[in-house]
């Protein structure tokens, strides 16, 4: 794995995850109470002995830079590093990144300096645990120019992914279609028993979808990017165009994998972590842990609370409240009489002096955290929100979509999203 360079694509402006990406890059979005999205691919790399990692990003990367600098410091005795490469304008490339392939192309001069055999291209907004050693081994054994990690997928979700057909004997990818329309979808239907699924599983999942994770031979990626400067995206252009002239192989991934690039998918994936007895994805894995910044926070304090099927981050203070099927992030403050159900509370970035006394943490007389007698259902509360007393965040009119940014919140897929640093006055009903 010393011959592999990891490249994590931070994505564009993250419009599908807005407003969580309003003040931060997509990989810096908080996850599961204490992590950030970037921790998933970086931890997978570290657990797979891939220690040379670049993260390419161009939007709101300050908090991402800070998180990576404070979290991933390798010993001076190794070549290991995790480094952010932000978009920059040069004489040769006067424009910002135009797509995933263009982002890699603009930094190709730096990537080529490393004496490696393969480039491992990863996405920054997926939730999964993978041993990339097996992925790279499959790439080397088949003599592939490019290997794509794939999952079987059902008809409902198929049009959101790049789909492919595979030669049954050689395993070579013979056709590829990115986000197909209705007509193209029917042509991409395959018998997924060739991936090892049984007849029942194959019937439910008649498509083979790309996970957006690739291994390229170093010289192949260099040639493709330099020969086709007009092609700016891996999934839409580079991969489909190379299917005829290069040996493209598929690697079947059997584990849990979720693209959490939309508000609804992000919300569902977080709350799925609370399932009992065992969630599909668990952070409790001794063999392959997910790493994040060590913050040295105190244990959470729970005073006369009723908590069911929930995750509580470090450093929280909860007083006489009811929490059900929810995830509470670090430094969350919940006052007495609150009811929180089916919600993701991201917590806060800071404590001030005497954290248990709120006098110095007020904005417009609304303290940091969730005020007394407030009810929150099916919502995402971003960091540092000041939510007053007797507030009702319940989407009482069952609205699917709403733009109320000036009031401190939006509604996406029926989920109320309260913005970072928002102030919701006492008695507000949403």
N, C-alpha and C positions, 0 to 999 in steps of 0.2 A: 504493500500500500504506500510505501515511500515513493513509488513511481506514479502516484496519482495526485492530481491537483483538484481540489474541490472549489467549485464556483457556484455560489448561491445567488439567484436572481431575486432582487428585492421587489421587483414589480414596478408598475407605473404609479400613477397618482392614487391608486386604490379607491377608485370611485365607487366600486360595489360595496366597499366596507365603510364608506363615508356615513356618519361623521367621525367614526373612530380614527380615521386617517386625516382628520382636519389639521391636527397639530403634530402628527408623527408619521414616519414611514410605515408602510404596511408590516414589515417584519418586526417593528417595535410595538405592535398592538399587544396589550396584556392578555394573558391566557391562564386559565385554571387557577386564579387566585394569587399566583406569585411568579409565574413565568412570562416570557414573551414569545411570539411566534418564531423568532429567529433561533430560539433555544432548541427547537425540534431538529432542524437539519444540522445545526452545528454539533449537537450532542450525538446524533446518528453518525456523523463523520468521526468524532473523537472515539466513540465506541467501536468504530470500524478501523481504527488506527490510521485514519486520514487526517493529518495534522497541519496540512498547508491549505488554508481556506480563505478565499476572497468573497466578500459580499458586495454585489453591485447594486447601487441605488442612486436615485436622483431627487427624490421629493422628501422634504422635512426630515433630513437624516440626523439632526443634532442629537435627539434622544437615543437613536440607534447607535450612533458613534459612542455616546457616553456609556450605554449598557455594555457594548462589546469591550470597550477599554477597561471597564471595571470588572468584567466577568472572566474573560478568556486571556489570562496571562500565562503563557507557557514558560517553562524553564529556559534559561539562557543556554543550556546544554543541548537543546534540540533545535531543529529548523522550524518547529511548529509555530503557527501564528493564525489569528483570525483578524482580517483587516478589511475595513470598508473602503471601497473604491467608488466615490461619488462622481456623478456626471460632471464633465468639465469641457470647456470650449477650447479647442486648439486650432492652429492654422489648417491642419489636415481635416479636422472634424469640427466645424464651427457651430454645429447644431447639437442639441441635447440628445440623449438616447431616443431612438425612434422605435425600438422594440427589443425583445429579449436577445435576438442574434446581434443586433446593432450594438447593444451594450457590451457584449463580449468582444465584438470587432474593434470597438474603440479602445479597448484595453489589451488587445492582442499582443502589442509590442511588449507589454510587461509580463503577460502570461507566458510568452515564448522564452523568457529568460530562465525559466525553471526547467531543469533537466528531468522531465517526466515523460511517461509513455501515453497516459490517458488524461483527459479532462472529464471530470464528473460534474455534470450540469444539474443543479437542484433548484427547486422552487422554495420561496420563503413563506408560503401561506398554506402548507399542508400539515395535517396532524397524522403521524404514523411513526412506527418504529421499524427501522430496516437495517439489516447488516449489509452494508455496501460491499463487503468483501466477497459475498456470494454473487452479487450483481457483476462486479468486475471480473470475477473468475469465469462466469458464464460468457462474458464478452471475449475473454482471452481464449477460452476453449473452442469457441465457434469461429475464431478468426475474424470476428465482425469488425466492420469499419465504424458502425454505430450500433449501440444496443439501447433499446427503449424498455423501460419498466412498464408493464401493463397489468391491468386488472379486468376481470369479466364484469360487465355492467348491464343493467336492465334498460328497457326501452324508454322509461320515463326520464332518465338522466342522460341518455346516450348523446342527445344533440348538443350537450354542453361540453363535450370532450372531443379530442382527436381520436377517430376510430380507424382500425386497420384490419386487413386480411393477412393471414399467415399461411405459407406453404406447409402442408401437413408433414411432409418428409424432411425438409431441410430446416424448418422453423424460420425461414427468411420472410421478412415483411414484403408482400408483393403489391399492396395497395394501401394508401393512407389518405384520410379525409378529415380535415380539421373542422369541428363544429358543423356537421352536415345539416342541410335542410331536409324537408320531409322526403323529397324524391331521392336524395343521396343516401338517406338513412336506410331505406329498404335495400339498397345495393350493398351496404356494408354489413348486413346481417350474416352471421356465420354460425357454424356448429362449434360451440365453445368446448365440446368434449375433447377437442385436440389440445386443450390446455390442461386436461386431466380432471375436468368437472364431470360429475355423474349426470345422467340424463335429466333428472329433475332440476339440478342447478343450472344446466345448460339451457333448459327451457325458460327459466326465469331470467337468465343473463345471456341473451343471444348476440352480444357485441363485445369486442375487445377494445378497451379504451387505454390510451396513453396516459400515464400519470404525470407527464411533463418532466420526467427525470431521464437523463440520457448519459451514456458513456460514449465519448468520441475518442478515436485514435487522435493523437496530437496533430499529426500531419494532415489527417482528413479534415478536421475542423478548420485548421489554418487555410487549407486549399478552398474549402467551401465558402468561407467568409470573404476571402480575398477575391475569388473568382466571380462572386455574385454580390457586388456592393449594394445593389438595389433591393436585395432580400433582407428584411429587417427582423423577421420573427421566426423562431425555430419551428413551432407547431404549424403555422400557416404556410410557410414558404420553404425553409431549409430542408426539413424532414421530408415533405412530399416530393420535392424536386430531386432528392437524392435516392429515392426508393428504386429507381431503375438502374442507376449506374454503380451503386455501392451495395455492399453486403450489410443490410439492416436486419438485426436479429431482435427478437422479443424475449424479455425475461419476465416470467409470471411471478407476481408478488401475491402471496397468500394471506397476508395479515390484514389488520384493520388499516384503512386509509380513507381520509376525508379531506376534500378540498374545502377549506373554510374561508374562501375569498368573498363570500356574501354575508350580509348581516344575519340572515336566517340560518345559514349553515354554521356560522360562528356561534350564534346563540345555542343552537341545538347541540353542537359538539361540546360546548362547555357544560351544559346541563346533563349531557349523557355521562359525564364523569361521575355523577352522583349515584348512578344506578347500582342496585344491589342484586345479587351478592357480588357480582363482578362486572364492571363496565367493560365495553369492547376494547377501549384503550385505557391503560392504567399507568399512572406515574410511579406505582409501587413495583419496580422491577430492579432487583439488586444487580442483575447481570448487565443491564443496559440502562443506566439511570439517565434522566434528563437533567442537565446542568443549568444553573442560572446564577445570578449574582447573589453572593452571600451578604445579607444585609445586617445580620446580628440584631434582629428585632427581638423584643421580649415575647414570651408566650401570650396567646390571646386570653383575655379575661372575660368570663361569661358569668353574669350575675342574674340568677333566677330566670334562665332562658329555657324555652322549649325549642329544640332543634331536631329536625328529622331530615334524613336523606340530603345532607348538605356538606359543602366543603368550606372550612373557615381558614383563611390565611393567617400569617403571623401578625402579631402586634395589634390585634383587634380589641375593641372594648364594646361589649354587648350588654345592655341592661334590660332585664325583664321584658324580653321581646319574643316573638314567635317567628322562627325561620323554617321554611319547608321547601325542599327541592330547589336549593339555590346555591350559588357560589359567591363567597365574600372574599374580596381581595385584601391585600396587606393594609394594615392601619385603618380598617373600616371602623366607623363609630355608629352604633345603632342605639338610639335612646329608648326609654321605657314606653311600652304600649304599642310598639311598631309591629306590623305584620308584613313579612316579606315572603312571597311565594313565586316559584318559577322564574327567578330573576338572577341576573348577574350584576353584582356590585363590585366595581373594580378597586374601590378603596381610595387611598390617598398617597401622595408622594412624600409627605413630610409630617413630622410632629413639630409642634412648637413647645416652648417651655411649659411644664405642668400640663401635659396632654390631657389629663383627666378633668382639668378645668378649662372651659371653652372660651373664656372671655377674650383671649387674644387671637382667636381663630374665626372671627365673624366677618362677614361681608354683608352690608345692608341689614345688620342685626340678625342674620341667619348664620348659625355656626356651621363649621365644616362637618359633614357627615349627614346622617338621617335623623331629623328631629322627632320629638315624642309624638306618639299616636298617629304616625304616618303609615299608610298602607301602600305597598308596591307589589304589583302582579305583572308577570310577563313583560319584563323590562330589562334594559341594560343601562346601568348608571355608570358613566365614565368617571375617571379619577377626579378627585378634589371637588366634587359637587357639594354645594351647600343646599340641602333640602330642608325646608322649614317644618314647623309643627303642623299636625293634622292635615298633611298633604295626601291627596289620593292620586296615585299614578296607576290607573287601572284600565285606561283606554275605554272609558264608559260608553262611548258611542260606537265601539267596534270598528274603528276606522283602519283601513289597510295601509294607506299611504298619506302622509301629511308633511308639509314643509313649514315648520314653526321655529326656525333657527333663532329668530329674534326673541322668542320666549324661552330659549334654552333647551329645546328638544325637537326631535323629528320622530316620525313613525314610519317604520319599514316592515312590510309583511305583517302588520298588526302588532309589531313589537315597538314599544316606546323606547327611544334611545335618548337619554339625557346627556347633553354635551359635557366635555371636560371643562371644569371650572364654572359650570353653570350655577346660577342662583335661582332656586324655586321658592317663592315667598310662602309664608304660613297660609294654610287654608286653600292652596291651589288645588283644583281638580283637573286632571288630564284624562 
